[in-house]
Amino acid sequence: MTQAEGERLQKVLARQGIGSRRACEELIAEGRVLVDGAAARLGARIDAARAVVEVDGVVVGVRPDLVHYLLNKPAGAVTTAQDPQGRPTVTELVPAEPRVFPVGRLDLHTEGLLILTNDGDLAHRLTHPSYGIEKEYLAHVTGAPKRAAVRALRQGVELDDGPTAPARVAQVAPDVLRITVHEGRNRLIRRMCEAVGHPVRRLVRTRIGPLADRRLAPGAWRPLTPAETRSLEKAAIARLPARPPGRAGLKAGGSHR
């Protein structure tokens, strides 16, 4: 595809919820938009299926075939595309086409929010440890944790694969903890609670980065809005050090349970 055959950059950006076409033209004119690592020119056309576009240092998914779903995973669904044991999978709960994959993992018995997409770049940024995307959980535990147990969770506890990073922990009921982490280790929340003597009875993920939806019923899904996708893209670089101007953004993308 030649540049003359491509789609106007401001139109592509507006479609992704960056702003009106006029606002996107202003972003381009101010030098805040990069295409394939170089400052975009006003009036430029791009091949949206192949170009890497950044706005203010944030990579924006502009491929026309990209989809992003938010699923409220029910207990008993496996976070894979296929299961050799024949158990229900999360991909069976969303449209079959285009094919999507889950971003990160929730174990068999864990419920709550899960993103499924065919956007590999965004998925990498949401799961890679260097980006540290927050995940928030409600953990219904055995017994009523005392202050010492809550303090230990906040400061970090020793697990068989090393100490955990400090977590944000609030006790919202005698046996319910709201725990926010940014690590991506296997069955992390369950192992943390077990380490302080309060095994998890029920675990629900309630937030992924800036994304939450209390109205989404278990087993239900919906597409993300362009603004929600944009908020995830911004969150994926919020914990990274600033990069020198003019360099192409990182093409990046662990998992929580």
WORAZI-V996126 format. One record per pair of residues at least 24 apart in sequence whose ideal C-beta (glycine too) atoms are under 8 Angstrom apart, sorted by the first residue. I is the first residue (numbers start at 1). J is the second residue. If there is no record, write none. Layout:
i->I j->J
i->I j->J
//
This chain:
i->1 j->47
i->3 j->44
i->3 j->45
i->3 j->46
i->4 j->45
i->5 j->45
i->6 j->45
i->6 j->46
i->6 j->47
i->6 j->48
i->7 j->45
i->7 j->46
i->7 j->47
i->7 j->48
i->8 j->43
i->8 j->44
i->8 j->45
i->9 j->33
i->9 j->35
i->9 j->40
i->9 j->44
i->9 j->45
i->9 j->46
i->9 j->53
i->12 j->46
i->12 j->48
i->12 j->53
i->12 j->62
i->13 j->53
i->13 j->55
i->13 j->60
i->13 j->62
i->15 j->62
i->15 j->226
i->16 j->60
i->16 j->61
i->16 j->62
i->16 j->226
i->16 j->229
i->16 j->230
i->17 j->225
i->17 j->226
i->17 j->227
i->17 j->229
i->17 j->230
i->18 j->55
i->18 j->60
i->18 j->226
i->18 j->230
i->27 j->55
i->32 j->56
i->34 j->248
i->34 j->249
i->36 j->248
i->37 j->247
i->37 j->248
i->39 j->246
i->52 j->248
i->52 j->249
i->52 j->251
i->54 j->248
i->54 j->249
i->57 j->237
i->57 j->243
i->57 j->249
i->58 j->230
i->58 j->233
i->58 j->234
i->58 j->236
i->58 j->237
i->58 j->249
i->59 j->121
i->59 j->122
i->59 j->125
i->59 j->233
i->59 j->249
i->59 j->250
i->59 j->251
i->60 j->230
i->60 j->233
i->61 j->119
i->61 j->121
i->61 j->122
i->61 j->229
i->61 j->233
i->63 j->119
i->65 j->98
i->65 j->118
i->66 j->117
i->66 j->118
i->66 j->119
i->67 j->98
i->67 j->100
i->67 j->117
i->67 j->118
i->67 j->119
i->67 j->223
i->68 j->115
i->68 j->116
i->68 j->117
i->68 j->119
i->68 j->122
i->68 j->223
i->68 j->224
i->68 j->228
i->68 j->229
i->69 j->94
i->69 j->95
i->69 j->100
i->69 j->115
i->69 j->116
i->69 j->117
i->69 j->221
i->69 j->222
i->69 j->223
i->69 j->224
i->70 j->113
i->70 j->114
i->70 j->115
i->70 j->211
i->70 j->213
i->70 j->216
i->70 j->221
i->70 j->222
i->70 j->223
i->70 j->224
i->70 j->228
i->71 j->113
i->71 j->114
i->71 j->115
i->71 j->116
i->71 j->220
i->71 j->221
i->72 j->111
i->72 j->112
i->72 j->113
i->72 j->114
i->72 j->213
i->72 j->216
i->72 j->217
i->72 j->218
i->72 j->219
i->72 j->220
i->72 j->221
i->73 j->106
i->73 j->110
i->73 j->111
i->73 j->112
i->73 j->113
i->73 j->114
i->73 j->205
i->73 j->218
i->73 j->219
i->74 j->111
i->74 j->218
i->74 j->219
i->75 j->108
i->75 j->109
i->75 j->110
i->75 j->111
i->76 j->108
i->76 j->109
i->77 j->108
i->77 j->219
i->78 j->108
i->79 j->104
i->79 j->105
i->79 j->106
i->79 j->107
i->79 j->114
i->90 j->114
i->90 j->116
i->91 j->116
i->93 j->219
i->93 j->221
i->94 j->221
i->103 j->127
i->104 j->184
i->104 j->254
i->104 j->255
i->104 j->256
i->105 j->255
i->105 j->256
i->105 j->257
i->106 j->205
i->106 j->256
i->106 j->257
i->107 j->187
i->107 j->190
i->107 j->257
i->109 j->203
i->110 j->203
i->110 j->204
i->110 j->205
i->110 j->257
i->111 j->202
i->111 j->203
i->111 j->204
i->111 j->205
i->111 j->218
i->112 j->137
i->112 j->203
i->112 j->204
i->112 j->205
i->112 j->206
i->113 j->205
i->113 j->206
i->113 j->207
i->113 j->208
i->113 j->211
i->113 j->212
i->113 j->213
i->113 j->216
i->114 j->205
i->114 j->208
i->115 j->208
i->115 j->211
i->115 j->224
i->115 j->232
i->116 j->221
i->120 j->253
i->121 j->251
i->121 j->252
i->121 j->253
i->122 j->229
i->122 j->232
i->122 j->233
i->122 j->236
i->122 j->253
i->123 j->253
i->124 j->251
i->124 j->252
i->124 j->253
i->125 j->233
i->125 j->236
i->125 j->237
i->125 j->250
i->125 j->252
i->125 j->253
i->126 j->208
i->126 j->209
i->126 j->232
i->126 j->236
i->126 j->253
i->127 j->184
i->127 j->253
i->127 j->254
i->127 j->255
i->128 j->252
i->128 j->253
i->128 j->254
i->129 j->183
i->129 j->184
i->129 j->254
i->130 j->240
i->130 j->252
i->131 j->236
i->131 j->237
i->131 j->239
i->131 j->240
i->131 j->252
i->132 j->182
i->132 j->239
i->133 j->182
i->133 j->208
i->133 j->209
i->133 j->235
i->133 j->236
i->134 j->180
i->134 j->181
i->134 j->182
i->134 j->207
i->134 j->208
i->134 j->209
i->134 j->235
i->135 j->180
i->135 j->181
i->135 j->182
i->135 j->205
i->135 j->207
i->135 j->208
i->135 j->209
i->135 j->256
i->136 j->178
i->136 j->179
i->136 j->180
i->136 j->205
i->136 j->206
i->136 j->207
i->136 j->212
i->137 j->178
i->137 j->179
i->137 j->180
i->137 j->181
i->137 j->189
i->137 j->203
i->137 j->204
i->137 j->205
i->137 j->206
i->137 j->256
i->138 j->172
i->138 j->176
i->138 j->177
i->138 j->178
i->138 j->203
i->138 j->204
i->138 j->206
i->139 j->176
i->139 j->177
i->139 j->178
i->139 j->179
i->139 j->189
i->139 j->193
i->139 j->200
i->139 j->202
i->139 j->203
i->140 j->175
i->140 j->176
i->140 j->200
i->140 j->201
i->140 j->202
i->140 j->203
i->141 j->175
i->141 j->176
i->141 j->177
i->141 j->193
i->141 j->198
i->141 j->199
i->141 j->200
i->141 j->201
i->142 j->175
i->142 j->198
i->142 j->199
i->142 j->200
i->142 j->201
i->143 j->175
i->143 j->197
i->143 j->198
i->144 j->174
i->144 j->175
i->145 j->171
i->145 j->175
i->145 j->177
i->145 j->196
i->145 j->198
i->149 j->196
i->149 j->197
i->149 j->198
i->150 j->177
i->152 j->195
i->152 j->196
i->153 j->177
i->153 j->179
i->153 j->192
i->153 j->193
i->153 j->196
i->157 j->192
i->157 j->195
i->157 j->196
i->158 j->195
i->159 j->185
i->159 j->191
i->159 j->192
i->159 j->195
i->161 j->185
i->164 j->188
i->164 j->192
i->167 j->192
i->175 j->201
i->178 j->206
i->180 j->207
i->181 j->256
i->182 j->239
i->183 j->254
i->183 j->256
i->184 j->254
i->184 j->255
i->184 j->256
i->185 j->254
i->186 j->255
i->186 j->257
i->187 j->257
i->188 j->256
i->188 j->257
i->189 j->256
i->189 j->257
i->190 j->257
i->203 j->257
i->205 j->256
i->208 j->232
i->209 j->235
i->209 j->236
i->210 j->234
i->210 j->235
//
